[in-house]
């Protein structure tokens, strides 16, 4: 089961990376290797990467706001539920 979650997290990271790359290219016109390194640096910060991923998915991939939020901010409701039910 742990391998399944690790694979899913890896795939989501790759999707985020490409969404951030497309969003940066759409907003600034920067493409190529510079775009890749900017996206690589920013995509792994949880809030920043998810925000840029939502921007790229909505503007370049034509996703709706709800689709983008579900894919890139899935961890917020999960962590809220975990915090609510956490007992020590």
Order of alpha helices (4+ residues) and beta strands (2+ residues): alpha-alpha-alpha-alpha-alpha
